[in-house]
Amino acid sequence: MSISTEITKLISAATELVAYFQNIKSDMETRMVTREAQFDEWRQHRDRLGQDGDGALYPGVLQGEVFNTGGNGATPGGSLDFTSLENVGTNNNVYLHIRTPLNVNTHSEM
């Protein structure tokens, strides 16, 4: 066999080897995208109490409603995270300024 035949065989084998590893790399990338999506879904719901939808509670998320802020002589009231409200004496033009801790489930990336 001549040297040119040997070189041709080596080039052919190298090309096949590169194609094989590119296929493996493509499969791995596809699996990683799928696994990352599954992990993000799990991380988003890992702290959930109850089933998804109405009634589910997320302890790391501020939740609740404000029913009344003291207008018309009513007692201020709210639910969940808004149970302790000041009586501001009116229900008109009441604005809430809420400072919450950073939710590490949502804001985990820079």
Helices and strands as residue ranges (DSSP letters): H 3-45, E 66-68, G 71-73, E 77-78, G 80-82
